[in-house]
Amino acid sequence: MSTKPFDIAAHLETDEDIRQFLKESAATSTTSEFIHAVGIAARAKGMTTVAKQAGVTRASLYKSLADDGKPQFETIHKIVVALGCSLAIH
């Protein structure tokens, strides 16, 4: 019996799924874990679509969200907005 790795992006089917996923990640994750979650959400929505909506190239999006990427806050903000979310302090 073979198994496949679990890919949460395949289960983020709606914008609301993505919002809830990022909300939970923002509340419970480290900075690097949150950036990883943003990458998962971007894959779920479609990297080309997110890149276009964020005003960055697809290659730049992949580079920013790579495990060794160090995206600037402005980039993360643009991506989060492209995912239909906002950053807020409560």
N, CA, C and O atoms as a CHARMM CRD file, in Angstrom:
* protein
*
  360
    1    1 MET  N      0.84700  -1.17300   0.00000 PROA 1      0.00000
    2    1 MET  CA     0.00000   0.00000   0.00000 PROA 1      0.00000
    3    1 MET  C      0.89400   1.23900   0.00000 PROA 1      0.00000
    4    1 MET  O      1.80100   1.36600   0.82300 PROA 1      0.00000
    5    2 SER  N      0.62700   2.13600  -0.92300 PROA 2      0.00000
    6    2 SER  CA     1.40500   3.36300  -0.96700 PROA 2      0.00000
    7    2 SER  C      0.55700   4.52900  -0.46500 PROA 2      0.00000
    8    2 SER  O     -0.67000   4.52400  -0.57100 PROA 2      0.00000
    9    3 THR  N      1.23200   5.50200   0.06900 PROA 3      0.00000
   10    3 THR  CA     0.53700   6.68600   0.56700 PROA 3      0.00000
   11    3 THR  C      1.06400   7.91200  -0.15700 PROA 3      0.00000
   12    3 THR  O      2.18400   7.92300  -0.66800 PROA 3      0.00000
   13    4 LYS  N      0.23400   8.94300  -0.18800 PROA 4      0.00000
   14    4 LYS  CA     0.64600  10.20800  -0.78100 PROA 4      0.00000
   15    4 LYS  C      0.76700  11.23100   0.34000 PROA 4      0.00000
   16    4 LYS  O      0.02800  11.16400   1.32200 PROA 4      0.00000
   17    5 PRO  N      1.68700  12.17300   0.20300 PROA 5      0.00000
   18    5 PRO  CA     1.79800  13.22800   1.22100 PROA 5      0.00000
   19    5 PRO  C      0.50300  14.03400   1.29500 PROA 5      0.00000
   20    5 PRO  O     -0.15300  14.26300   0.27900 PROA 5      0.00000
   21    6 PHE  N      0.14900  14.45300   2.48000 PROA 6      0.00000
   22    6 PHE  CA    -1.04600  15.27100   2.67800 PROA 6      0.00000
   23    6 PHE  C     -0.76300  16.68600   2.19500 PROA 6      0.00000
   24    6 PHE  O      0.23400  17.29000   2.59000 PROA 6      0.00000
   25    7 ASP  N     -1.62600  17.21300   1.35000 PROA 7      0.00000
   26    7 ASP  CA    -1.46700  18.56600   0.82800 PROA 7      0.00000
   27    7 ASP  C     -2.69900  19.37600   1.20300 PROA 7      0.00000
   28    7 ASP  O     -3.75400  19.22900   0.58600 PROA 7      0.00000
   29    8 ILE  N     -2.56800  20.22300   2.20500 PROA 8      0.00000
   30    8 ILE  CA    -3.70800  20.99600   2.67500 PROA 8      0.00000
   31    8 ILE  C     -4.26300  21.91100   1.59000 PROA 8      0.00000
   32    8 ILE  O     -5.45400  22.22200   1.60300 PROA 8      0.00000
   33    9 ALA  N     -3.42500  22.34900   0.65000 PROA 9      0.00000
   34    9 ALA  CA    -3.89600  23.23300  -0.42400 PROA 9      0.00000
   35    9 ALA  C     -5.04700  22.59500  -1.19900 PROA 9      0.00000
   36    9 ALA  O     -5.94400  23.29500  -1.66800 PROA 9      0.00000
   37   10 ALA  N     -5.02100  21.29500  -1.33000 PROA 10     0.00000
   38   10 ALA  CA    -6.08900  20.59200  -2.04900 PROA 10     0.00000
   39   10 ALA  C     -7.41800  20.66000  -1.31200 PROA 10     0.00000
   40   10 ALA  O     -8.46900  20.41300  -1.90300 PROA 10     0.00000
   41   11 HSD  N     -7.38000  20.99200  -0.03000 PROA 11     0.00000
   42   11 HSD  CA    -8.60000  21.03900   0.77900 PROA 11     0.00000
   43   11 HSD  C     -9.09500  22.46300   1.02300 PROA 11     0.00000
   44   11 HSD  O    -10.14600  22.65500   1.63300 PROA 11     0.00000
   45   12 LEU  N     -8.36200  23.44200   0.56100 PROA 12     0.00000
   46   12 LEU  CA    -8.78400  24.84200   0.67500 PROA 12     0.00000
   47   12 LEU  C     -9.54000  25.19000  -0.60000 PROA 12     0.00000
   48   12 LEU  O     -8.96100  25.71200  -1.55200 PROA 12     0.00000
   49   13 GLU  N    -10.81300  24.90200  -0.61100 PROA 13     0.00000
   50   13 GLU  CA   -11.59400  24.97600  -1.83900 PROA 13     0.00000
   51   13 GLU  C    -12.29200  26.31600  -2.05700 PROA 13     0.00000
   52   13 GLU  O    -12.63100  26.65100  -3.19200 PROA 13     0.00000
   53   14 THR  N    -12.51100  27.08500  -0.99700 PROA 14     0.00000
   54   14 THR  CA   -13.22700  28.34900  -1.13300 PROA 14     0.00000
   55   14 THR  C    -12.40200  29.48100  -0.51100 PROA 14     0.00000
   56   14 THR  O    -11.44600  29.24700   0.22900 PROA 14     0.00000
   57   15 ASP  N    -12.80100  30.71000  -0.83300 PROA 15     0.00000
   58   15 ASP  CA   -12.14100  31.86500  -0.21800 PROA 15     0.00000
   59   15 ASP  C    -12.30600  31.83300   1.29600 PROA 15     0.00000
   60   15 ASP  O    -11.39700  32.22100   2.02900 PROA 15     0.00000
   61   16 GLU  N    -13.46100  31.37400   1.76700 PROA 16     0.00000
   62   16 GLU  CA   -13.69200  31.28800   3.21100 PROA 16     0.00000
   63   16 GLU  C    -12.75600  30.24900   3.84400 PROA 16     0.00000
   64   16 GLU  O    -12.23500  30.47800   4.93500 PROA 16     0.00000
   65   17 ASP  N    -12.54000  29.11800   3.17600 PROA 17     0.00000
   66   17 ASP  CA   -11.57400  28.12300   3.66800 PROA 17     0.00000
   67   17 ASP  C    -10.19500  28.76800   3.83000 PROA 17     0.00000
   68   17 ASP  O     -9.52100  28.56100   4.83900 PROA 17     0.00000
   69   18 ILE  N     -9.78700  29.54500   2.83400 PROA 18     0.00000
   70   18 ILE  CA    -8.48100  30.20500   2.86900 PROA 18     0.00000
   71   18 ILE  C     -8.41900  31.21000   4.01100 PROA 18     0.00000
   72   18 ILE  O     -7.43300  31.25800   4.74600 PROA 18     0.00000
   73   19 ARG  N     -9.47600  32.01900   4.16100 PROA 19     0.00000
   74   19 ARG  CA    -9.50000  33.00800   5.25200 PROA 19     0.00000
   75   19 ARG  C     -9.38400  32.34000   6.61200 PROA 19     0.00000
   76   19 ARG  O     -8.61600  32.79400   7.45900 PROA 19     0.00000
   77   20 GLN  N    -10.12800  31.28000   6.83100 PROA 20     0.00000
   78   20 GLN  CA   -10.09200  30.59000   8.12300 PROA 20     0.00000
   79   20 GLN  C     -8.72300  29.95100   8.37600 PROA 20     0.00000
   80   20 GLN  O     -8.21200  29.98300   9.49500 PROA 20     0.00000
   81   21 PHE  N     -8.14600  29.37800   7.33600 PROA 21     0.00000
   82   21 PHE  CA    -6.82200  28.77700   7.43100 PROA 21     0.00000
   83   21 PHE  C     -5.77600  29.82200   7.82400 PROA 21     0.00000
   84   21 PHE  O     -4.97000  29.59100   8.72500 PROA 21     0.00000
   85   22 LEU  N     -5.79500  30.97400   7.14300 PROA 22     0.00000
   86   22 LEU  CA    -4.82300  32.02800   7.45000 PROA 22     0.00000
   87   22 LEU  C     -5.09300  32.66300   8.80900 PROA 22     0.00000
   88   22 LEU  O     -4.15600  33.03300   9.51700 PROA 22     0.00000
   89   23 LYS  N     -6.33700  32.79100   9.17000 PROA 23     0.00000
   90   23 LYS  CA    -6.68300  33.35100  10.48300 PROA 23     0.00000
   91   23 LYS  C     -6.12700  32.46800  11.59600 PROA 23     0.00000
   92   23 LYS  O     -5.53600  32.97000  12.55100 PROA 23     0.00000
   93   24 GLU  N     -6.31400  31.16900  11.47600 PROA 24     0.00000
   94   24 GLU  CA    -5.79300  30.23800  12.48100 PROA 24     0.00000
   95   24 GLU  C     -4.27200  30.25100  12.49200 PROA 24     0.00000
   96   24 GLU  O     -3.65300  30.22800  13.55600 PROA 24     0.00000
   97   25 SER  N     -3.67900  30.28700  11.32300 PROA 25     0.00000
   98   25 SER  CA    -2.22600  30.31300  11.23100 PROA 25     0.00000
   99   25 SER  C     -1.65500  31.58000  11.86000 PROA 25     0.00000
  100   25 SER  O     -0.66800  31.51900  12.59300 PROA 25     0.00000
  101   26 ALA  N     -2.26900  32.72300  11.57700 PROA 26     0.00000
  102   26 ALA  CA    -1.79300  33.98800  12.14000 PROA 26     0.00000
  103   26 ALA  C     -1.88100  33.97100  13.66400 PROA 26     0.00000
  104   26 ALA  O     -1.04000  34.56100  14.34300 PROA 26     0.00000
  105   27 ALA  N     -2.88700  33.30500  14.19500 PROA 27     0.00000
  106   27 ALA  CA    -3.09600  33.28900  15.64400 PROA 27     0.00000
  107   27 ALA  C     -2.18400  32.30400  16.37000 PROA 27     0.00000
  108   27 ALA  O     -1.90500  32.48200  17.55600 PROA 27     0.00000
  109   28 THR  N     -1.71800  31.27100  15.67700 PROA 28     0.00000
  110   28 THR  CA    -1.03200  30.18700  16.38100 PROA 28     0.00000
  111   28 THR  C      0.36800  29.86200  15.87300 PROA 28     0.00000
  112   28 THR  O      1.03800  28.99500  16.43300 PROA 28     0.00000
  113   29 SER  N      0.82000  30.54100  14.82700 PROA 29     0.00000
  114   29 SER  CA     2.07900  30.15700  14.18300 PROA 29     0.00000
  115   29 SER  C      3.19100  31.16400  14.42200 PROA 29     0.00000
  116   29 SER  O      2.95800  32.30700  14.81500 PROA 29     0.00000
  117   30 THR  N      4.40100  30.70000  14.17200 PROA 30     0.00000
  118   30 THR  CA     5.54700  31.59700  14.12500 PROA 30     0.00000
  119   30 THR  C      5.49200  32.35900  12.79900 PROA 30     0.00000
  120   30 THR  O      4.68000  32.04000  11.93200 PROA 30     0.00000
  121   31 THR  N      6.33800  33.34600  12.64700 PROA 31     0.00000
  122   31 THR  CA     6.38400  34.12400  11.41300 PROA 31     0.00000
  123   31 THR  C      6.66700  33.23600  10.20600 PROA 31     0.00000
  124   31 THR  O      5.99100  33.34600   9.18300 PROA 31     0.00000
  125   32 SER  N      7.65200  32.36700  10.31700 PROA 32     0.00000
  126   32 SER  CA     7.99100  31.50300   9.17700 PROA 32     0.00000
  127   32 SER  C      6.86600  30.51300   8.88300 PROA 32     0.00000
  128   32 SER  O      6.62400  30.18900   7.72000 PROA 32     0.00000
  129   33 GLU  N      6.18800  30.03800   9.89400 PROA 33     0.00000
  130   33 GLU  CA     5.04700  29.13900   9.67700 PROA 33     0.00000
  131   33 GLU  C      3.89900  29.87900   8.99300 PROA 33     0.00000
  132   33 GLU  O      3.21700  29.31600   8.13600 PROA 33     0.00000
  133   34 PHE  N      3.68400  31.15300   9.37600 PROA 34     0.00000
  134   34 PHE  CA     2.62900  31.93100   8.72600 PROA 34     0.00000
  135   34 PHE  C      2.96500  32.16200   7.25400 PROA 34     0.00000
  136   34 PHE  O      2.09100  32.03300   6.39600 PROA 34     0.00000
  137   35 ILE  N      4.20000  32.49600   6.95500 PROA 35     0.00000
  138   35 ILE  CA     4.60200  32.68800   5.55400 PROA 35     0.00000
  139   35 ILE  C      4.40700  31.38800   4.77000 PROA 35     0.00000
  140   35 ILE  O      3.97800  31.41300   3.61600 PROA 35     0.00000
  141   36 HSD  N      4.71900  30.26700   5.39200 PROA 36     0.00000
  142   36 HSD  CA     4.48200  28.96500   4.74900 PROA 36     0.00000
  143   36 HSD  C      2.98800  28.77000   4.48800 PROA 36     0.00000
  144   36 HSD  O      2.60300  28.28100   3.42600 PROA 36     0.00000
  145   37 ALA  N      2.15200  29.14800   5.44600 PROA 37     0.00000
  146   37 ALA  CA     0.69700  29.02900   5.28800 PROA 37     0.00000
  147   37 ALA  C      0.19900  29.92700   4.15300 PROA 37     0.00000
  148   37 ALA  O     -0.69300  29.53700   3.39900 PROA 37     0.00000
  149   38 VAL  N      0.76700  31.11700   4.03100 PROA 38     0.00000
  150   38 VAL  CA     0.40200  32.01300   2.93300 PROA 38     0.00000
  151   38 VAL  C      0.74000  31.34200   1.60100 PROA 38     0.00000
  152   38 VAL  O     -0.02100  31.44900   0.63900 PROA 38     0.00000
  153   39 GLY  N      1.87000  30.65800   1.54500 PROA 39     0.00000
  154   39 GLY  CA     2.25300  29.93200   0.33400 PROA 39     0.00000
  155   39 GLY  C      1.28300  28.81100   0.00100 PROA 39     0.00000
  156   39 GLY  O      0.94800  28.59700  -1.16400 PROA 39     0.00000
  157   40 ILE  N      0.83600  28.10000   1.02100 PROA 40     0.00000
  158   40 ILE  CA    -0.14400  27.03500   0.81300 PROA 40     0.00000
  159   40 ILE  C     -1.44200  27.62600   0.27900 PROA 40     0.00000
  160   40 ILE  O     -2.03600  27.09400  -0.65900 PROA 40     0.00000
  161   41 ALA  N     -1.87900  28.73300   0.88500 PROA 41     0.00000
  162   41 ALA  CA    -3.10900  29.38600   0.44300 PROA 41     0.00000
  163   41 ALA  C     -2.98000  29.88700  -0.99300 PROA 41     0.00000
  164   41 ALA  O     -3.92300  29.78400  -1.77700 PROA 41     0.00000
  165   42 ALA  N     -1.81100  30.42800  -1.33600 PROA 42     0.00000
  166   42 ALA  CA    -1.58500  30.90900  -2.70100 PROA 42     0.00000
  167   42 ALA  C     -1.64300  29.75300  -3.70000 PROA 42     0.00000
  168   42 ALA  O     -2.20100  29.90000  -4.78700 PROA 42     0.00000
  169   43 ARG  N     -1.07200  28.61500  -3.33900 PROA 43     0.00000
  170   43 ARG  CA    -1.16200  27.44900  -4.22600 PROA 43     0.00000
  171   43 ARG  C     -2.60300  27.01000  -4.39200 PROA 43     0.00000
  172   43 ARG  O     -3.01500  26.62200  -5.48500 PROA 43     0.00000
  173   44 ALA  N     -3.37600  27.06800  -3.31000 PROA 44     0.00000
  174   44 ALA  CA    -4.77600  26.65100  -3.36500 PROA 44     0.00000
  175   44 ALA  C     -5.58300  27.55000  -4.30100 PROA 44     0.00000
  176   44 ALA  O     -6.44800  27.07100  -5.03400 PROA 44     0.00000
  177   45 LYS  N     -5.30200  28.83600  -4.27600 PROA 45     0.00000
  178   45 LYS  CA    -6.03600  29.79600  -5.11300 PROA 45     0.00000
  179   45 LYS  C     -5.49100  29.81900  -6.53600 PROA 45     0.00000
  180   45 LYS  O     -6.21400  30.13300  -7.48100 PROA 45     0.00000
  181   46 GLY  N     -4.21700  29.48600  -6.67900 PROA 46     0.00000
  182   46 GLY  CA    -3.56800  29.50100  -7.99100 PROA 46     0.00000
  183   46 GLY  C     -2.48200  30.55600  -8.01100 PROA 46     0.00000
  184   46 GLY  O     -2.76700  31.74800  -7.90400 PROA 46     0.00000
  185   47 MET  N     -1.25100  30.13000  -8.14500 PROA 47     0.00000
  186   47 MET  CA    -0.11300  31.04100  -8.06100 PROA 47     0.00000
  187   47 MET  C     -0.17900  32.13900  -9.12700 PROA 47     0.00000
  188   47 MET  O      0.14800  33.29100  -8.84400 PROA 47     0.00000
  189   48 THR  N     -0.59000  31.80000 -10.32800 PROA 48     0.00000
  190   48 THR  CA    -0.66600  32.80200 -11.39700 PROA 48     0.00000
  191   48 THR  C     -1.70300  33.85900 -11.05700 PROA 48     0.00000
  192   48 THR  O     -1.45400  35.05300 -11.22100 PROA 48     0.00000
  193   49 THR  N     -2.85500  33.42800 -10.58900 PROA 49     0.00000
  194   49 THR  CA    -3.92400  34.35300 -10.21100 PROA 49     0.00000
  195   49 THR  C     -3.48300  35.26100  -9.07500 PROA 49     0.00000
  196   49 THR  O     -3.67700  36.47500  -9.13600 PROA 49     0.00000
  197   50 VAL  N     -2.89200  34.68200  -8.04300 PROA 50     0.00000
  198   50 VAL  CA    -2.44900  35.46100  -6.88800 PROA 50     0.00000
  199   50 VAL  C     -1.35600  36.44600  -7.29400 PROA 50     0.00000
  200   50 VAL  O     -1.38200  37.60400  -6.87600 PROA 50     0.00000
  201   51 ALA  N     -0.40400  36.00100  -8.09800 PROA 51     0.00000
  202   51 ALA  CA     0.67600  36.88900  -8.54700 PROA 51     0.00000
  203   51 ALA  C      0.10400  38.08400  -9.29700 PROA 51     0.00000
  204   51 ALA  O      0.50000  39.22400  -9.05000 PROA 51     0.00000
  205   52 LYS  N     -0.81900  37.82900 -10.20500 PROA 52     0.00000
  206   52 LYS  CA    -1.42000  38.90900 -10.99100 PROA 52     0.00000
  207   52 LYS  C     -2.15100  39.88500 -10.07100 PROA 52     0.00000
  208   52 LYS  O     -1.98600  41.09800 -10.20100 PROA 52     0.00000
  209   53 GLN  N     -2.95600  39.36900  -9.14500 PROA 53     0.00000
  210   53 GLN  CA    -3.72200  40.23300  -8.24100 PROA 53     0.00000
  211   53 GLN  C     -2.82300  40.99400  -7.26700 PROA 53     0.00000
  212   53 GLN  O     -3.16000  42.09800  -6.83900 PROA 53     0.00000
  213   54 ALA  N     -1.68600  40.40400  -6.91900 PROA 54     0.00000
  214   54 ALA  CA    -0.75200  41.05700  -5.99200 PROA 54     0.00000
  215   54 ALA  C      0.19100  42.02800  -6.70700 PROA 54     0.00000
  216   54 ALA  O      0.89000  42.81000  -6.06200 PROA 54     0.00000
  217   55 GLY  N      0.20700  41.97300  -8.02000 PROA 55     0.00000
  218   55 GLY  CA     1.07800  42.87000  -8.78200 PROA 55     0.00000
  219   55 GLY  C      2.53600  42.44900  -8.75200 PROA 55     0.00000
  220   55 GLY  O      3.43200  43.29100  -8.81600 PROA 55     0.00000
  221   56 VAL  N      2.77800  41.14300  -8.65300 PROA 56     0.00000
  222   56 VAL  CA     4.14300  40.61600  -8.68600 PROA 56     0.00000
  223   56 VAL  C      4.21300  39.54100  -9.76400 PROA 56     0.00000
  224   56 VAL  O      3.18300  39.04200 -10.21900 PROA 56     0.00000
  225   57 THR  N      5.41800  39.19200 -10.16800 PROA 57     0.00000
  226   57 THR  CA     5.54200  38.10800 -11.14400 PROA 57     0.00000
  227   57 THR  C      5.34700  36.76300 -10.43700 PROA 57     0.00000
  228   57 THR  O      5.52400  36.63800  -9.22600 PROA 57     0.00000
  229   58 ARG  N      4.98300  35.78600 -11.22400 PROA 58     0.00000
  230   58 ARG  CA     4.81100  34.43700 -10.66800 PROA 58     0.00000
  231   58 ARG  C      6.13100  33.93300 -10.08500 PROA 58     0.00000
  232   58 ARG  O      6.14500  33.31800  -9.01800 PROA 58     0.00000
  233   59 ALA  N      7.22800  34.18900 -10.77500 PROA 59     0.00000
  234   59 ALA  CA     8.54800  33.76300 -10.29300 PROA 59     0.00000
  235   59 ALA  C      8.88400  34.44800  -8.97000 PROA 59     0.00000
  236   59 ALA  O      9.40800  33.81400  -8.05400 PROA 59     0.00000
  237   60 SER  N      8.58300  35.72800  -8.87400 PROA 60     0.00000
  238   60 SER  CA     8.83000  36.46800  -7.63600 PROA 60     0.00000
  239   60 SER  C      7.98200  35.92600  -6.48900 PROA 60     0.00000
  240   60 SER  O      8.44300  35.84100  -5.35100 PROA 60     0.00000
  241   61 LEU  N      6.74700  35.56300  -6.79900 PROA 61     0.00000
  242   61 LEU  CA     5.86600  34.98500  -5.77600 PROA 61     0.00000
  243   61 LEU  C      6.44500  33.67600  -5.24900 PROA 61     0.00000
  244   61 LEU  O      6.50900  33.46700  -4.03700 PROA 61     0.00000
  245   62 TYR  N      6.86300  32.79900  -6.15100 PROA 62     0.00000
  246   62 TYR  CA     7.47100  31.53600  -5.72700 PROA 62     0.00000
  247   62 TYR  C      8.72000  31.78900  -4.88700 PROA 62     0.00000
  248   62 TYR  O      8.92200  31.14300  -3.85900 PROA 62     0.00000
  249   63 LYS  N      9.55400  32.72700  -5.32300 PROA 63     0.00000
  250   63 LYS  CA    10.79000  33.02800  -4.59700 PROA 63     0.00000
  251   63 LYS  C     10.48500  33.57400  -3.20300 PROA 63     0.00000
  252   63 LYS  O     11.12100  33.17600  -2.22700 PROA 63     0.00000
  253   64 SER  N      9.52600  34.47400  -3.11000 PROA 64     0.00000
  254   64 SER  CA     9.17200  35.06400  -1.81500 PROA 64     0.00000
  255   64 SER  C      8.63700  34.02900  -0.84200 PROA 64     0.00000
  256   64 SER  O      8.90000  34.10800   0.35800 PROA 64     0.00000
  257   65 LEU  N      7.88600  33.05400  -1.35200 PROA 65     0.00000
  258   65 LEU  CA     7.23200  32.08100  -0.48200 PROA 65     0.00000
  259   65 LEU  C      8.00000  30.76800  -0.33700 PROA 65     0.00000
  260   65 LEU  O      7.52100  29.83300   0.30500 PROA 65     0.00000
  261   66 ALA  N      9.18100  30.70000  -0.92700 PROA 66     0.00000
  262   66 ALA  CA    10.01500  29.49700  -0.79300 PROA 66     0.00000
  263   66 ALA  C     10.47100  29.34500   0.65700 PROA 66     0.00000
  264   66 ALA  O     10.48800  30.31600   1.41300 PROA 66     0.00000
  265   67 ASP  N     10.83600  28.13400   1.03700 PROA 67     0.00000
  266   67 ASP  CA    11.27600  27.87400   2.40600 PROA 67     0.00000
  267   67 ASP  C     12.43000  28.77200   2.82600 PROA 67     0.00000
  268   67 ASP  O     12.53100  29.14700   3.99400 PROA 67     0.00000
  269   68 ASP  N     13.30400  29.12000   1.88000 PROA 68     0.00000
  270   68 ASP  CA    14.43300  29.99400   2.20700 PROA 68     0.00000
  271   68 ASP  C     14.18300  31.45100   1.81600 PROA 68     0.00000
  272   68 ASP  O     15.09400  32.27800   1.86500 PROA 68     0.00000
  273   69 GLY  N     12.94400  31.76000   1.42900 PROA 69     0.00000
  274   69 GLY  CA    12.58800  33.12100   1.04700 PROA 69     0.00000
  275   69 GLY  C     12.49500  34.03200   2.26000 PROA 69     0.00000
  276   69 GLY  O     12.16900  33.59100   3.36300 PROA 69     0.00000
  277   70 LYS  N     12.78000  35.28000   2.04500 PROA 70     0.00000
  278   70 LYS  CA    12.69200  36.30100   3.09400 PROA 70     0.00000
  279   70 LYS  C     11.85800  37.45500   2.54900 PROA 70     0.00000
  280   70 LYS  O     12.39300  38.52800   2.27000 PROA 70     0.00000
  281   71 PRO  N     10.54400  37.24300   2.39600 PROA 71     0.00000
  282   71 PRO  CA     9.72400  38.29300   1.78500 PROA 71     0.00000
  283   71 PRO  C      9.61000  39.52400   2.67600 PROA 71     0.00000
  284   71 PRO  O      9.61900  39.43300   3.90300 PROA 71     0.00000
  285   72 GLN  N      9.50500  40.66100   2.03000 PROA 72     0.00000
  286   72 GLN  CA     9.27800  41.89600   2.76200 PROA 72     0.00000
  287   72 GLN  C      7.81900  41.93800   3.21100 PROA 72     0.00000
  288   72 GLN  O      6.95900  41.27000   2.63600 PROA 72     0.00000
  289   73 PHE  N      7.55400  42.73500   4.24600 PROA 73     0.00000
  290   73 PHE  CA     6.19500  42.85900   4.75000 PROA 73     0.00000
  291   73 PHE  C      5.25100  43.31200   3.64100 PROA 73     0.00000
  292   73 PHE  O      4.13300  42.80800   3.53300 PROA 73     0.00000
  293   74 GLU  N      5.69100  44.25300   2.82200 PROA 74     0.00000
  294   74 GLU  CA     4.85300  44.76100   1.73300 PROA 74     0.00000
  295   74 GLU  C      4.41500  43.62900   0.79400 PROA 74     0.00000
  296   74 GLU  O      3.26900  43.60200   0.34700 PROA 74     0.00000
  297   75 THR  N      5.31200  42.71400   0.50200 PROA 75     0.00000
  298   75 THR  CA     4.99200  41.58500  -0.36800 PROA 75     0.00000
  299   75 THR  C      3.95600  40.68500   0.27900 PROA 75     0.00000
  300   75 THR  O      2.98100  40.30000  -0.36500 PROA 75     0.00000
  301   76 ILE  N      4.15500  40.34400   1.55100 PROA 76     0.00000
  302   76 ILE  CA     3.18400  39.50300   2.25300 PROA 76     0.00000
  303   76 ILE  C      1.82700  40.20100   2.29700 PROA 76     0.00000
  304   76 ILE  O      0.79200  39.56600   2.09400 PROA 76     0.00000
  305   77 HSD  N      1.83400  41.49100   2.56100 PROA 77     0.00000
  306   77 HSD  CA     0.57700  42.24600   2.59900 PROA 77     0.00000
  307   77 HSD  C     -0.14500  42.15900   1.25700 PROA 77     0.00000
  308   77 HSD  O     -1.34800  41.89800   1.22400 PROA 77     0.00000
  309   78 LYS  N      0.56500  42.37100   0.15500 PROA 78     0.00000
  310   78 LYS  CA    -0.03800  42.29200  -1.17500 PROA 78     0.00000
  311   78 LYS  C     -0.61900  40.90400  -1.44000 PROA 78     0.00000
  312   78 LYS  O     -1.70400  40.77800  -2.00800 PROA 78     0.00000
  313   79 ILE  N      0.10300  39.86900  -1.02800 PROA 79     0.00000
  314   79 ILE  CA    -0.35600  38.50200  -1.25100 PROA 79     0.00000
  315   79 ILE  C     -1.60600  38.21700  -0.41600 PROA 79     0.00000
  316   79 ILE  O     -2.57200  37.63500  -0.90900 PROA 79     0.00000
  317   80 VAL  N     -1.57500  38.62700   0.83600 PROA 80     0.00000
  318   80 VAL  CA    -2.73000  38.40600   1.72100 PROA 80     0.00000
  319   80 VAL  C     -3.96700  39.10600   1.15500 PROA 80     0.00000
  320   80 VAL  O     -5.05700  38.53400   1.16100 PROA 80     0.00000
  321   81 VAL  N     -3.80900  40.32900   0.67000 PROA 81     0.00000
  322   81 VAL  CA    -4.93300  41.05800   0.07200 PROA 81     0.00000
  323   81 VAL  C     -5.40700  40.33300  -1.20200 PROA 81     0.00000
  324   81 VAL  O     -6.61100  40.23500  -1.44400 PROA 81     0.00000
  325   82 ALA  N     -4.47900  39.83300  -2.00400 PROA 82     0.00000
  326   82 ALA  CA    -4.84500  39.08900  -3.20800 PROA 82     0.00000
  327   82 ALA  C     -5.61000  37.80900  -2.86800 PROA 82     0.00000
  328   82 ALA  O     -6.38500  37.30600  -3.68200 PROA 82     0.00000
  329   83 LEU  N     -5.38800  37.29300  -1.67500 PROA 83     0.00000
  330   83 LEU  CA    -6.10400  36.09500  -1.22600 PROA 83     0.00000
  331   83 LEU  C     -7.47500  36.43400  -0.64300 PROA 83     0.00000
  332   83 LEU  O     -8.18900  35.55200  -0.16700 PROA 83     0.00000
  333   84 GLY  N     -7.83600  37.71600  -0.68300 PROA 84     0.00000
  334   84 GLY  CA    -9.14300  38.13100  -0.19400 PROA 84     0.00000
  335   84 GLY  C     -9.19000  38.38100   1.29900 PROA 84     0.00000
  336   84 GLY  O    -10.26400  38.38800   1.90000 PROA 84     0.00000
  337   85 CYS  N     -8.03700  38.58500   1.89400 PROA 85     0.00000
  338   85 CYS  CA    -7.94700  38.78400   3.33900 PROA 85     0.00000
  339   85 CYS  C     -7.35800  40.15600   3.62500 PROA 85     0.00000
  340   85 CYS  O     -6.99700  40.89900   2.71200 PROA 85     0.00000
  341   86 SER  N     -7.27000  40.47600   4.91000 PROA 86     0.00000
  342   86 SER  CA    -6.61000  41.71000   5.33000 PROA 86     0.00000
  343   86 SER  C     -5.81700  41.40700   6.58800 PROA 86     0.00000
  344   86 SER  O     -6.07600  40.42400   7.28200 PROA 86     0.00000
  345   87 LEU  N     -4.86100  42.25600   6.86600 PROA 87     0.00000
  346   87 LEU  CA    -4.09500  42.14700   8.09000 PROA 87     0.00000
  347   87 LEU  C     -4.65100  43.17200   9.06800 PROA 87     0.00000
  348   87 LEU  O     -4.79900  44.34400   8.72400 PROA 87     0.00000
  349   88 ALA  N     -4.95800  42.73800  10.27600 PROA 88     0.00000
  350   88 ALA  CA    -5.53700  43.63200  11.27700 PROA 88     0.00000
  351   88 ALA  C     -4.95900  43.34000  12.64500 PROA 88     0.00000
  352   88 ALA  O     -4.54800  42.21900  12.94500 PROA 88     0.00000
  353   89 ILE  N     -4.93700  44.36800  13.46200 PROA 89     0.00000
  354   89 ILE  CA    -4.48200  44.21300  14.83900 PROA 89     0.00000
  355   89 ILE  C     -5.69800  44.42300  15.74000 PROA 89     0.00000
  356   89 ILE  O     -6.39900  45.42800  15.62300 PROA 89     0.00000
  357   90 HSD  N     -5.94000  43.47900  16.62700 PROA 90     0.00000
  358   90 HSD  CA    -7.10200  43.57500  17.52600 PROA 90     0.00000
  359   90 HSD  C     -6.63500  43.64200  18.95700 PROA 90     0.00000
  360   90 HSD  O     -7.45500  43.72600  19.87100 PROA 90     0.00000
